[in-house]
Amino acid sequence: MLLQHGADCNMEDHCGQTPLMLAVIAGHEDVAGLLLARHARVDVVDHQRRSALHWAVVYKRVAILNTLISQCPGKSDVLNARDRSNETPLHIAINSNFEPGVKLLLESGAGMILETADQ
């Protein structure tokens, strides 16, 4: 309803999170799809410097991750964005043993440079 009346689907809350990030975190695939159809940006980062891709991996949302990746073809900078801990979505997927996420990210062109701030 709010989107129909011109609400900004990229507006950030006090943590820097957008409605897309919140939909991803909550696992609301349909809402995430609606927001993406209304031009929600996948590349926006919150105060932890995490994008919707990071959050999809943190919460192991395979279907949403696939949808998000489809919104950024050829945008390796989005796939390889590092959060405040210097981790990319691929780092998080590997560290949490999220095999479907690792596979999707690699197939989509995520970089294999695996150094983080801890290494």
Secondary structure, DSSP 8 states (H G I E B T S, - for coil): -TGGGT--TT---TTS--HHHHHHHHT-HHHHHHHHHTT--SS---TT---HHHHHHHTT-HHHHHHHHHT-TT-HHHHT---TTS--HHHHHHHTT-HHHHHHHHHTT-------TT-
